[in-house]
Amino acid sequence: MPVKNRFAQLLPEITEWRRDLHENPEILFETYRTSAIVAEKLESFGCDQVLTGIGRTGVVAIINGKSTASGKVIGLRADMDALPIHEQTGLEYASKTDGAMHACGHDGHTAMLLGAAKYLSETRNFDGVAVMIFQPAEEGGGGGKEMCDDGMMDRFGIQEVYGMHNEPGMPVGSFAIRPGAFFAAVDLFDIVVEGKGGHAAEPNQAVDSIVTAAAIVTALQTIASRNTDPVAQVVVSVTSHVSSSEAYNVIPQQVHLKGTVRTFSPATRDLAEKRLGEIAMGTAATYGAKAKVDYKRVYPAMINHDDQTAFAADVAASVSGSCQDAPLIMGGEDFAFMLEERPGAYIMVGNGDGPMVHHPEYNFNDEAIPAGCSWWAEIVEQRMPVSNSHNT
């Protein structure tokens, strides 16, 4: 069952939608224009209901099949937000908003789900209810959690939920997935090292917060190398430091370290949090300083459910001819919150060669649109089939 002909026909129109979204990126929950355009198009497609303001600026559309006797309800989710990056693609439809860019392909995800919604509204070749979920604030804002906290799953009776993300480096339109843990849990930490400021020429009269912070940064790497089971995955990264002085001849009173911890298992996550606090405070004490640690758990690990993953892989193979095994990914994905509330699966679709996501020269590949749209449509039609139905 290859890519649907209807999506080949719709490709120029969907591409136009995608490029308009790319040209007008919006960050986190500030997706006001994007959400309005999405809602307007869903209304024009003839969706049975279109609701806005779910999870602040999220949009949900309901499409009933030819019959709803099966009682099945499936959710399909796309993310809408951009990143705070200065675009460097040089495209004619490059971002018109300085400091904002669709550098992760959410413009493509939104356009593909809109394409699937248009097709499903036209054909209704399924027995059940399809729920189109357009989510804001995936990039660190927890928009998926906000939509769940708004009661989305219960309100619309969603029984299973499916998501998709593009992947540069994979052939265009190909698919990859894995059961179980897929994307890592993401935690954030702040460590404030308090020393005793002084003159750089008299370090003996000070407690050097810079030297202390450097020792903490090095020591934190023992969480992975000496505290964690070698077969468990954990990444501890210090990504920023800010001192209380910018002068060349001043030992600063205070240094602020920021970073992330990435894990897959709850036990490893607990260990990493515990050891990070112990190492930071213990190392600081060794140098005569103090450390205050603030540790925040942001996204849980994204866990694909076995049955839904096998089904999603079969659908992908029916669209593109095959579906490969995906590797573990240490990045975070807040679709994890939806998969904690309902069984479902998340899949990667190939974006072809080019810069990776979050790069200022990245661009979503419009040639992936037919495959992505087809996968979402087939999820609905194959999971909620109509007797004696035929594909369009």
C-alpha positions in Angstrom: 0.0 0.0 0.0 2.2 2.9 -1.2 1.8 6.6 -0.6 -1.8 7.7 -1.3 -2.3 9.4 -4.7 -4.4 12.1 -3.0 -1.4 13.3 -1.1 0.7 13.5 -4.3 -2.1 15.7 -5.7 -2.2 17.8 -2.5 1.6 18.2 -2.3 1.8 21.7 -3.9 -1.0 23.0 -1.6 0.5 21.4 1.6 3.9 22.7 0.6 2.5 26.2 0.4 1.0 25.8 3.9 4.4 24.6 5.2 6.4 27.4 3.7 4.0 30.0 5.1 4.4 28.5 8.6 8.2 28.5 8.1 8.2 32.1 7.1 6.2 33.1 10.2 7.6 31.1 13.1 6.3 31.4 16.7 8.0 30.2 19.9 6.6 28.1 22.8 3.0 29.0 23.6 3.1 32.2 21.5 1.7 30.3 18.5 -1.2 32.7 18.0 -1.0 33.1 14.3 -0.1 29.4 13.7 -3.0 28.2 15.9 -5.4 30.5 14.1 -4.4 29.3 10.7 -4.6 25.7 11.8 -8.1 26.2 13.2 -9.2 28.1 10.1 -8.0 25.3 7.8 -9.6 22.6 9.9 -12.9 24.4 9.8 -12.6 24.8 6.0 -12.0 21.0 5.7 -15.4 20.3 7.3 -14.1 18.7 10.5 -17.0 17.9 12.9 -15.5 20.0 15.7 -12.6 22.4 16.0 -11.6 23.6 19.4 -8.9 26.1 20.4 -7.2 27.1 23.6 -6.4 23.5 24.7 -3.2 23.6 26.6 -3.2 27.4 26.2 -2.8 27.7 22.5 -3.3 24.1 21.3 -5.9 23.2 18.7 -7.9 19.9 18.5 -10.2 18.8 15.7 -12.7 15.9 15.7 -13.4 14.0 12.5 -16.0 11.3 12.6 -15.8 8.3 10.3 -18.5 6.9 8.0 -19.5 5.1 11.1 -18.6 5.4 14.8 -20.1 2.1 15.8 -16.7 0.7 16.7 -16.4 3.1 19.6 -12.7 3.6 18.7 -11.0 7.0 19.1 -7.4 7.6 17.9 -5.4 10.8 18.4 -2.8 12.1 16.0 -0.4 14.7 17.3 1.8 17.4 15.6 3.9 20.1 17.2 3.6 23.7 16.0 6.3 25.8 17.8 9.6 27.1 16.5 13.0 27.7 18.1 14.8 30.9 19.2 17.5 30.6 16.5 18.6 33.0 13.8 17.9 31.4 10.5 20.8 31.1 8.0 19.2 29.1 5.1 18.9 32.0 2.6 15.6 30.5 1.5 13.1 32.8 -0.3 10.6 31.8 2.4 13.1 32.1 5.3 11.9 33.4 8.7 10.7 37.0 8.7 10.9 37.0 12.5 14.4 37.8 13.8 15.6 35.3 16.3 12.9 32.7 15.6 13.1 29.8 13.2 11.5 26.5 12.4 14.8 24.7 12.9 13.2 21.4 14.0 10.6 20.9 11.2 7.5 21.5 13.3 6.2 23.5 10.3 6.4 20.3 8.3 4.7 18.2 11.0 1.8 20.7 11.3 1.4 20.8 7.5 1.4 17.0 7.2 -1.2 16.6 9.9 -3.3 19.3 8.2 -3.0 17.3 5.0 -4.1 14.2 6.7 -7.0 16.0 8.3 -8.1 17.3 4.9 -8.0 13.8 3.4 -9.8 12.2 6.3 -12.5 14.9 6.2 -13.0 14.2 2.5 -13.1 10.4 2.6 -14.1 9.4 6.2 -13.1 5.9 5.2 -13.0 4.6 8.8 -15.2 3.4 11.6 -14.5 5.5 14.6 -13.3 9.0 15.6 -10.0 10.6 14.6 -8.7 13.4 16.9 -6.2 15.8 15.3 -4.0 17.3 18.0 -1.9 20.4 17.2 0.4 21.1 20.2 2.3 24.3 21.1 5.5 24.5 23.2 7.2 21.2 22.5 10.6 22.9 22.6 11.1 23.0 26.3 7.7 24.4 27.3 5.9 21.2 28.1 3.0 21.9 25.8 2.1 18.2 25.7 1.7 18.2 29.5 -0.4 21.3 29.3 -2.8 19.7 26.9 -3.0 16.6 29.0 -3.5 18.6 32.2 -6.4 20.4 30.3 -8.1 17.0 30.3 -7.7 16.4 26.6 -7.5 12.6 26.7 -10.7 12.2 28.8 -12.5 15.1 27.2 -12.2 13.6 23.7 -12.2 10.0 24.7 -8.8 9.3 23.1 -7.8 5.6 23.4 -4.5 5.6 21.5 -2.2 8.4 20.4 0.4 8.6 17.7 3.1 11.1 16.8 5.8 11.6 14.2 9.1 13.6 13.8 11.3 14.1 10.8 14.9 12.8 10.9 17.7 14.3 8.7 20.1 11.6 7.5 17.4 9.1 6.8 16.2 8.6 3.2 13.2 10.9 2.3 9.9 9.2 3.2 11.5 6.2 5.0 10.5 5.3 8.5 12.2 4.2 11.8 10.8 3.2 15.1 11.6 1.2 18.3 9.5 -0.2 21.1 10.0 0.8 24.7 12.3 3.6 25.7 13.0 5.8 22.7 13.7 9.4 23.7 15.5 10.3 27.0 14.1 11.9 30.1 15.3 15.5 30.4 16.2 17.2 33.7 17.7 20.6 34.3 20.0 21.8 37.0 21.3 25.0 38.4 24.3 25.0 40.8 25.3 28.3 42.5 28.8 28.2 43.9 29.4 30.7 46.7 33.0 31.5 47.4 34.7 34.5 48.8 35.5 37.3 46.4 38.9 38.9 46.3 41.8 40.4 44.3 43.3 38.1 41.6 46.7 38.9 43.0 45.8 37.6 46.4 44.0 34.3 45.9 45.0 33.2 49.4 42.7 35.9 50.8 39.7 34.5 48.8 37.8 31.3 48.3 38.0 30.9 44.5 34.5 30.1 43.1 35.9 29.7 39.6 38.3 26.9 40.7 35.6 25.3 42.8 33.1 25.4 39.9 35.7 23.9 37.5 36.3 21.0 40.0 32.5 20.4 40.2 32.2 20.3 36.4 34.9 17.7 36.2 33.6 15.7 39.1 30.1 15.5 37.7 31.4 13.4 34.9 32.0 10.6 37.4 28.2 10.1 37.6 28.4 8.4 34.2 31.9 6.9 34.5 31.9 5.7 38.1 28.4 5.8 39.6 26.2 4.4 36.9 26.0 0.8 35.6 28.1 0.9 32.4 25.3 -0.5 30.3 22.9 2.3 31.4 22.6 5.5 29.5 23.2 8.8 31.2 24.6 12.1 30.0 25.4 14.9 32.3 26.3 18.2 30.6 27.2 21.6 32.1 26.2 24.0 29.3 26.6 27.4 30.8 28.5 29.3 33.5 27.9 32.9 34.7 30.2 34.6 37.2 29.4 37.6 39.4 32.4 39.5 37.9 33.6 40.3 34.4 36.8 42.0 35.6 40.2 40.5 34.8 41.6 41.1 38.3 38.7 40.0 40.4 38.1 36.5 41.9 34.2 36.4 41.8 32.1 35.8 44.8 29.7 33.6 42.9 29.5 31.3 39.9 26.3 29.9 38.4 26.4 26.6 36.5 23.6 25.4 34.3 23.1 22.0 32.6 21.1 19.0 31.7 20.9 15.3 32.7 19.6 12.7 30.2 18.5 9.2 31.3 16.2 6.4 30.3 15.5 4.4 33.4 13.8 5.8 36.6 16.6 4.2 38.8 19.4 5.9 36.8 17.5 9.2 36.9 17.2 9.0 40.7 20.9 8.1 41.1 21.9 11.0 38.8 19.9 13.5 40.8 21.2 12.2 44.1 24.9 12.1 43.1 24.7 15.5 41.4 23.7 17.2 44.6 26.2 15.2 46.7 29.1 15.9 44.3 28.3 19.6 43.9 28.0 20.3 47.7 30.8 17.9 48.7 33.3 19.3 46.1 32.4 22.9 47.1 33.1 22.1 50.8 36.5 20.6 49.9 37.5 24.0 48.5 36.0 25.9 51.4 33.0 27.1 49.4 29.3 26.3 49.4 27.0 25.1 46.6 23.3 25.4 46.3 21.6 23.0 43.9 18.3 23.3 42.1 17.3 20.2 40.2 14.2 20.1 38.0 12.6 17.1 36.3 11.3 18.4 33.0 10.3 15.6 30.5 10.0 11.9 31.4 11.5 9.3 29.1 9.3 8.7 26.0 8.2 5.1 26.1 6.6 3.5 23.0 4.0 0.9 23.8 4.7 -2.5 22.3 1.4 -3.3 20.5 1.0 0.2 19.1 4.7 0.3 18.0 4.3 -3.0 16.0 1.2 -1.6 14.4 2.8 1.7 13.6 5.8 -0.1 12.0 3.5 -2.2 9.9 1.7 0.9 8.7 5.0 2.5 7.9 6.1 -0.5 5.9 2.8 -0.4 4.0 3.5 3.2 3.0 7.2 3.1 2.2 8.0 -0.6 1.7 9.9 -1.0 5.0 10.5 0.3 8.5 13.9 0.2 10.1 14.8 -0.1 13.8 15.5 3.3 15.3 18.4 3.9 17.8 17.9 5.3 21.3 17.9 9.1 21.2 19.3 11.1 24.1 17.1 14.2 23.2 13.9 14.8 24.9 10.3 14.8 23.5 7.3 15.9 25.4 5.0 13.5 23.5 6.2 11.4 26.5 3.4 13.0 28.5 0.8 11.8 26.1 2.2 8.3 26.1 2.1 8.2 29.9 -1.7 8.8 29.7 -2.5 6.6 26.7 -0.9 3.7 24.8 0.6 4.8 21.5 3.8 5.2 19.5 6.1 7.8 18.0 7.9 7.3 14.7 10.6 9.0 12.7 10.2 9.9 9.0 13.2 10.5 6.8 14.1 14.1 5.8 17.0 13.2 3.5 20.5 14.6 3.6 21.2 18.0 5.1 21.8 19.9 8.3 20.5 18.3 11.5 17.6 19.7 13.5 18.3 22.8 15.6 20.9 23.9 13.1 20.5 27.5 11.7 20.7 26.0 8.1 18.2 23.2 8.7 15.1 23.0 6.5 12.2 20.5 6.4 12.2 18.5 3.1 8.8 19.0 1.4 9.3 15.7 -0.5 8.6 13.9 2.8 5.1 15.3 3.0 3.2 12.5 1.0 4.8 9.7 3.1 4.1 11.5 6.4 0.5 12.3 5.5 -0.1 8.8 4.2 1.2 7.3 7.5 -1.2 9.3 9.6 -4.1 8.6 7.3 -3.3 4.9 7.3 -3.0 4.8 11.1 -6.7 5.9 11.2 -7.9 3.7 8.3 -6.1 0.5 9.3 -6.8 0.8 13.0 -10.5 1.6 12.5 -11.4 -0.1 9.3 -14.7 0.1 7.5 -16.0 -3.2 6.1 -15.7 -3.5 2.4 -13.8 -0.2 2.3 -11.4 0.8 -0.5 -8.5 3.2 -0.4 -8.6 6.4 -2.3 
